[in-house]
């Protein structure tokens, strides 16, 4: 089952390189988008721990925070981002 994660990266990470890496692992991260600085929203069947391991194995253990977004959230993002957050299993 797909889950949507918010990945927050420290400035030690090059976000563009991380998203290129996620593109290379589309079997594990099927979709991602960017709306906030130093952050990536990612759709994946992996657990947060598995996603953490995938990213840190490539880029090292810099400051990083990964959390699954489940139902209790509020914010201001571009309108087209919300369907991905609210219904991660939709295509």
Secondary structure as GFF3:
##gff-version 3
##sequence-region A 1 91
A	DSSP	beta_strand	3	9	.	.	.	ID=ss1
A	DSSP	alpha_helix	15	24	.	.	.	ID=ss2
A	DSSP	beta_strand	29	33	.	.	.	ID=ss3
A	DSSP	beta_strand	39	44	.	.	.	ID=ss4
A	DSSP	alpha_helix	48	59	.	.	.	ID=ss5
A	DSSP	beta_strand	64	68	.	.	.	ID=ss6
A	DSSP	alpha_helix	79	86	.	.	.	ID=ss7
###
